[in-house]
């Protein structure tokens, strides 16, 4: 996001950058960083700030003099809310808690994956700066996984399978998953909330009622089943998974929370699904291949449980509402959407394109849930 030269925001970013650079070059934090790097002569340079929703990112270049190499990293300053205060004197204690929680989650994951290896990893945590509600982490290797969905990556199915395996390790290795019985009533209560929100966004009641009946039948037909709960990544998106020739690295643990493991699984699947919505020319077979490889990696080749398919349905309903609110994060799309809504054409297009697409994908996953149920 560009800023006007001399604007207050730009000046505040620059001033905070100077403060961060000072403590990274001298004092206790600098000593801790050099000790973590194993290089007492390491020197750092800080780049210009880049706002990123709930964070502000400062690129950090570290010169490792002992081995004559450089290491790219980031200082991630946490906000308590999207585009909220970022200066230490303005932010509440919540921002500091978020930074501390993310650092601990990342540190625990890094210790686990460093021991197990196998091409699965996370960005390396280097330093926690509590007084700035910030953390320092290495830059991820390779390219974000979403480039594969656009057809620009080379690793394809193997990267998707590794992403599934990584998530399984995170749920059941980094953290201890525990089992609960499937509760169709609890699930359907959440579905009703989603349906009500879509109704408020203008989706016709008759279409939603037909979907709700199908979802209800599928949820109740599951019968006695177990689901797993664990600490979730909470934001397992394609852009938070980087792939390179030797494996993958995952980043951004700022939304970790306990929940049903299928929530993370469904979030990934729906991220792949919506590429077809935003990019009509995308290779649908390629996207299907990525989804199947991811699920095979997570479930180790075993059939996908019907409950997981139902969580994908829930995630599609959530994404449906968000796409009505905002077709795309691109500024051009937002401007077009605003113009068409002002002329009352926008809702007509949403009913003609968005609604049928989401209904079709929901019915696809309901059919997948039914196929996985005992006869």
N, C-alpha and C positions, 0 to 999 in steps of 0.2 A: 504494500500500500504506500504510494508516494506521499510526501509531505511538502508543503510550501517551505521554501528556504526561510528560516527565521521564525517559523511558527512555534507556538508554545510547546506543542507535542514534540516536534523535532528537537527543540532545545532541551526538553526534559529527557528524551531518549539519550541525547549526547551527554548530558550531565551525569546520568546514571551510568553510562558506559565508562566515563572517566573514573567514577568511583569504583566500579567493578575492576577495571584494569589496575588501579592502584593496589587493591588488596590481593590481586592475583600475581603481582610482581614483588610484593614485599609483605612481611608479616607472617602470622601463623597459618593463614590459608595458603599462602604461596609455598611455605615449607611443606605443608601437607600434600599439596599438589605435586611438588617435585619428588617427594618421597613415594607417592603413588606411581609416578612415572619412572622412578628409579634413576633419575637424572638430576643431580644438584645444580646443573648449569642450564636447565631448561628455561627458555625465554618465551613469553607469550605476546601476541598481538591481537587486539579486539577489533572486529569489523563493525559496520553500521547495523543498528537495530532493525529487526523485522517483526512487526506485530503478527501474531498467529492465534487469533481468537482468545483463548484463555491463558495465553502466554505471550511473552516478548522474547524473541530469540536474538542473541548476539553471536555471530560466528567468531570462533576462537581458533587461532593458528598457533600451534605450539612447536617451537624449534627444539628438537632433541639434539643437543650438541655432542653428547657422548657417542652417538651412533650416526651423527650427521644425517638426520632425517627430520621430517615434519609430520605432525599429527593434526588432523582437522577435528575440531570439536565445536560444541555450542555451550553458551551459558543460557539456560532456560529460566527466565523469571516468571513465576506463576502469578496469575491473577485470581481473585476470588470469583469473578464472573467474566463473561465474554466482554472484552473491551473495558474491563474495570480498571481500578487504580493499579499502578505498577510500581510507584515509588514507595520505598519502605515506610516513609512517614505518613503516607496516605492509606496504605492497605491495612486491612484488619488482620487479626490473628489467624483467620481462616486461610488466607493465602499462604502463611507460613506452615500451617498444618497440611495443606495440599502438597506443598513442595517436599516436606518431610516424608509424607506418606508415599509419594512417587519415588523418592530416592530409596526408601527402604524396600519397596516392591521391586525396583530395578536391581538393587544390590542382591537381594535374595535370588532373583532369577539369574543374574549373572554368575553367582557362585554355583548354582545348579548346572547351568548349561556349560560352564567352563569345565566342569568335571565330567559331564557326559559326552560333550563334543558331538561328533557325528554330523557336522555341518549345520547344527541348530544353535542359534545364539541370540544375544541381545546387544544393544549398544553398551559400551563400557561406562559405568558410572565412575567419575573421577573425583568429584568433590561436592559437598553440600555446603551451601552458604545460607545458613538459617536467618541471619539478620537482613538478608536481601530476598528472602523467600525464593531462593534460586538453587539450581543444581547445575553441575558441569558434566556433560556426557560427550562421548566421542561421536563423530559423524558416522552414520551407518554406511556399510560397504555396499557397493553396487547401485542398483536402480530400484525405484519403487515398483511394487508388483502391479500397480494399475497400468503401467506401461505395457505389460503383457496383454492385458485385456484390450488395449487399443491396438494390439498386433505388433508392438515395437520390441518386445522382449524375445530372448532366445531360449529361455529355460522352460517356459510353458508348464506342462503337466507336472514335471518334476518339482518345480518351485511351489506349485499349488499343493502337491502331496506333502512336501516338507512343511508347508504352512499348517496343514492339518495335523501332522505329527508333532509340530512345535506346540500347538494349542493343547493337544492331549497331554503332553509332558507338563505343560504349565498347570493344567487343572489337577493332574493326578501325581505329579512328581515334585514340582516346585511347591505346590500346596497339596493338602490332603483332602480329596473329595469324599463326601459322605452321601449315603443313599437315602432317598425318601420315596414314599409311594406317590405315584401320579395322582393328582387331584384335579379331575376334570372341572369341578365346580369353580375352583380358584382360577383355573386357566380361562374359563368362559366369562368369569367376572371381568377379567382384564380385556377380553375380546369385546365385551359390551361397552367398555369405556372407549375403545378405539372406534367402534361403530358410531357411538354418539358424536364423537368429534368429527367423523366424516360426514355425518348427517348435518352438522352445523356448518360444514364447508360446502354444502350444496349437493352432495351426492344423493340421488333419489332414494327415498325410503324403501321402495319396492325392490330395488336392486340389492340394497343392503340386507333386507329381511331374508331374501333367498340365500344370500351368502351365509348369513348368521345361522340359518337352519342347517345348511350343509356342514358348517364348522362344528356346530353343536352335536350333530349326529356322529361326526368323525371323532370328536373328543370323548364322547361317552362310549364309543365302541372300542376304545383302547383296552378297557378292562384293567385288571390288576397289572401294574407295571412299575418299574423302578426308574427314577430319574436321579441324576447326580448333581450335587451342589458343591461349589468350591469358590475360591477367590477368582473372580473373572478379570480378564484383561480390561474389559469395559469399553474398548474402542478399537476392536480388532478389524481395522479397515485396511484396504489394499495399500493405501499410501503410507501406512505404518509398518509395512513389511517390505524389507529390501532384499533383493535377490542378487547373488553373484555366482560365479562359476563354482565355488565350493560350498554353497549353502544359502542360508537366509539369516538376516538379523532383524529383530523386532524392536520397535521403539514406542515411546509415548505411553507410559503407565499411569497417566494422571487421572484416569477414571476407574481405577481398580475398586471393586466392591464385591461382596459375596452375593451369589445368585445361582440360578440353575445354569449348568454348563452349556445347555443348548442355546442360551441367549447369545453367547459368543459365537457359536457355530452358525446360528441363523444370521447374525450380523454380517459375517463374511459372505455367506451364500447370497444374501440380498444385495450386497455391494456388487457382486458379479452380475446378478440378474439385471440390475438397473442400467448397466452399460448398454443393454439392448434397447432400453427405453430412450436413452439420450443419444444413442448412435445407431440409427436404423440400418446403416450399412455394415455394422459390425458382423463378424462371422459368428453366427449363433452356435454352430457346431463346436467352435473353439471355446466359447463360453461354457457350453455344456461339459466339454472335456475338463475344463478347469474345475468346475463344481464337483464333478465325479471324482477327480483326482484328490481334491481337498477332503472330501468325505471319506474316501478310501484311506487317506493318510491318517485321519482322526480315528476312524473306527477299525483300522488295521484289516480292512477287507471284509469285515463283517457287515451284515445288512444294516441300513440306517434305521434306527428305531422310529416307529410312527410318531412318538412324542416329539422327536426332533423335527420331523416334517411339519408338525403343527406349530412349533415355535417359528419356523420359517413363515408360515401363514401369518402369525402375529406380527413378525417383523415387516412383512409386506404391507400389512394394514398401517403400521406406523409410518413406513416410507411413503405410502399413498398420500396420507395427510400432509406430510412434509413437502411432497412434490406439488400439491395444490397450493400450499403457501408460497413455495419458491420453486419454480421449474428447474432452476440451475443456479449455482453460486456465481456463474459468469455475469458480469455487469450488463453485457448486451442482452442476455436472456431476461434479466430482472427488469431492464428498461422496457423491453417488448411486452413482458407480462403486465407491467404496470399500465402501459398504454392500452393494451387490449382489454384489461379489466375496466379501465376508465370508460371505454366505449362499449362495454358489456359483451364484447366478443370473447374475452378470456374464458369465462365459465362455459361457453358453448364449446370451445376447443377442448377444455378439460373433460367435459362429458363425452365428447366424441373420440378423444384419443387416450387420455389418462385412464379414465374409468374402465374401458374395455381391456386395456393392457393389464391393469392390476387384477381385474376379475379373472382373466385367463390364467395369470400366473398363480393366483390363489387356488383356482380349481386344479391346476397341475399338481401343486403340492398336497392338496387334499387327496387326489388320486394316488399319489406316492405314499401317503399315510395309510390309505386303505390297502394298498398292495402289501404293506409290511405287517398287516394284522393277521392273526391266525384265522383260518377259514372257519 
